[in-house]
């Protein structure tokens, strides 16, 4: 009956709605409205953008996840 009983599906997993949060800043996310890195959810900006910037500085291949 509480908010934790409402689930959303994202990254191939079911989440309690309030538990789908950015791995870095803990911002609550919406299914399909966020990015993914190593199987973990990230907000598109600023956290995922910072990951991409870090990759660019190390020369690693970048893989952009289309969150739409």
C-alpha positions in Angstrom: 0.0 0.0 0.0 3.0 2.4 0.5 5.1 4.1 -2.1 7.6 1.2 -1.9 5.0 -1.2 -3.4 5.0 0.8 -6.6 7.7 -0.6 -9.0 9.3 0.7 -12.1 11.4 -1.3 -14.5 14.7 0.0 -15.7 18.1 -1.5 -16.7 16.3 -4.9 -16.9 15.5 -4.8 -13.2 12.5 -3.9 -11.1 13.0 -1.0 -8.6 10.9 0.5 -5.9 10.1 3.9 -7.4 12.1 5.8 -4.7 15.0 3.4 -4.9 15.8 4.2 -8.6 18.5 6.8 -7.8 21.6 8.2 -9.4 24.6 6.1 -8.2 26.6 9.3 -7.7 24.3 12.1 -6.4 21.3 10.0 -5.3 18.8 12.1 -7.3 15.6 10.1 -7.9 15.3 9.0 -11.5 12.5 8.0 -13.8 12.6 4.8 -15.9 13.9 5.5 -19.3 15.0 9.0 -18.3 18.5 8.3 -17.2 21.9 6.9 -18.3 23.6 3.7 -17.4 27.2 2.8 -16.6 28.4 -0.6 -15.5 24.8 -1.6 -14.9 24.1 1.3 -12.5 21.8 4.2 -13.1 23.1 7.8 -13.3 21.4 11.1 -14.0 22.2 12.4 -17.4 23.6 15.7 -16.1 25.8 16.3 -14.3 26.9 12.9 -13.2 26.9 10.9 -16.5 28.3 13.9 -18.3 31.2 13.9 -15.8 31.8 10.2 -16.4 32.1 10.8 -20.2 34.4 13.8 -19.6 36.7 11.5 -17.4 36.7 8.9 -20.1 37.7 11.5 -22.7 40.7 12.5 -20.5 41.9 8.9 -20.2 41.5 8.0 -23.9 39.1 5.1 -23.2 36.4 4.4 -25.8 33.2 6.2 -25.0 29.8 4.5 -25.2 26.9 6.8 -24.9 23.7 5.2 -23.8 20.6 6.6 -25.4 18.1 7.0 -22.5 15.1 7.7 -24.6 
